[in-house]
Amino acid sequence: MARGENYVRAVQTPPTGAASAVYLTLATQVLSLGALVVFEQVRGRSLAGQIATLGREARASETVIGAVTVFAVLMMLLAGTTLAAAIAYLTWLVRARQTNTPATPAGPVLAAWLVPGVNLIAPFLLADETWRNARPPFDRRGRWLTLLGAWWLACLATLFMVGARLLDTSSGELTGLGAAELGVAALAAVLCGWTVRDITTIQRSLHAAGPVRLLPMARSRTAGRYTTDVAS
């Protein structure tokens, strides 16, 4: 191209709709977990004992079938909302990365979350990369790392606590889930939504500023180096 010709990089539309879907599905996930915890506290231990006697007392099945049905519905609801939240977050993350760089593939996002072992650290790094590529103000770096680290630690704590409860069969309860697990899960959901909002807000600000105009590189006569001018 001729000297002095401008290059214009269009700003991609930020994934605000996908971000809203993340907020909604995270809220429904926490609510479904809360409903299960309430059921566990009110009916769980007694129902677990009644289920254990079903093989010996045929009449017991008639008295617990309604409670077992409610429990099954709550478990399916929790599984469904968890899956919906995961899909919503991955959809948002793919779109947020493509907002920064349109040709970015979705494969690394899926691998970061689905490959065992890798998913213990890669999602944290992927979210940080997305934030940095969104061109945020430099002075927000420390705040962002604090938020991101708190979110990921809360996520790992939730997985560990819930997994340990569900695998413990010696408690004589249905799931063993209680207020501690609900509190940590709710904290993880809030922090996740906060990270999504932070990145989306930065991208919305960039989009509102309009396309970025990159002037071609020009050779400096004094320093003998190439420089690039940027104008918005």
FENUR-V251590 format. One record per helix or strand. SS is the DSSP state (a for helix, b for strand). FROM is the first residue (numbers start at 1). TO is the last residue. If there is no record, write none. Layout:
{{SS,FROM,TO} {SS,FROM,TO}}
//
This chain:
{{b,6,9} {a,16,52} {a,60,100} {a,107,114} {a,118,120} {a,122,133} {a,138,167} {a,179,209} {b,212,215} {b,218,219} {b,226,227} {b,230,231}}
//
